[in-house]
Amino acid sequence: MSLTIKRFVRFENEGALKAFCDVVVGNQLLIKGIRVVEGRHGPFISMPRQQGKEGKWYDSVVPLNKDLRAELARLILEAYRTRMSSICADG
């Protein structure tokens, strides 16, 4: 299955949110708002989510197998690291 990053926006702030992106899956589905978050053990991806009536947050997009989830993470984190290294090289 082909995965393509359609849009990637990086943030230069001190918060945990470092970037977000939109990904096209198989030229048939657009997932908007996947986030790159800096955690204790490095960056990870967080799927788009919505807040329920009781205040809890729920993922609105859920990969149904580990392989797809891993490929999404690989693609997005690779793009994030590439953009970070180009900024460090420029600055």
Secondary structure, DSSP 8 states (H G I E B T S, - for coil): --EEEEEEEE--SSSSEEEEEEEEETTTEEEEEEEEEEETTEEEEE--EEE-TTS-EEES---SSHHHHHHHHHHHHHHHHHHHHHHHHH-
